[in-house]
């Protein structure tokens, strides 16, 4: 038996199981992607305020992370990456340039409480595919104010990573020795 407890951006249901009642957060699946600019041997990240990350040591909740997006529209994995690349990073790419990792199998983010699964992807671009002008990105109607960050490969060890999807994509990147300095 399921009982809806909350119905907003996410939904929360109480589900009766053999082990007793469990609360389940229902959320749409998502994508996360790592962008490498091979001309400049750098990775592109975003910094934005995340309410769940607000703590005394980070009152704004700002964290450095890879680009990401939710399947709030009916387009495929590669299509969503291309859309979010433009929206969050000012980067132009085609679906053919998007490499979906893990054989296209989405990964559970927190299978004990959350239905959301996330596809991981990688995109290589050149400098001419990156909008040189804009500073803030995101969808204002969604409350997004995103700052893109360019991190040279040789500086990766100097940045703290607080986000699992970013850590996982960086581990994949390092294990594939794509950049000249990894």
CORKASUL-V453425 format. One record per run of one state. SS is the DSSP state (H for helix, E for strand, C for the rest). FROM is the first residue (numbers start at 1). TO is the last residue. If there is no record, write none. Layout:
# CORKASUL-V453425
[[SS,FROM,TO] [SS,FROM,TO]]
This chain:
# CORKASUL-V453425
[[C,1,1] [E,2,7] [C,8,10] [E,11,17] [C,18,19] [E,20,26] [C,27,29] [E,30,37] [C,38,41] [E,42,49] [C,50,50] [H,51,53] [C,54,54] [E,55,55] [C,56,57] [E,58,58] [C,59,61] [E,62,65] [C,66,66] [E,67,70] [C,71,76] [H,77,89] [C,90,90] [E,91,91] [C,92,94] [H,95,97] [E,98,100] [C,101,101] [H,102,104] [C,105,106] [E,107,108] [C,109,113] [E,114,114] [C,115,116] [E,117,125] [C,126,126] [H,127,129] [E,130,130] [C,131,135] [E,136,137] [C,138,139] [H,140,142] [C,143,145] [E,146,152] [H,153,158] [C,159,163] [H,164,175] [C,176,182]]
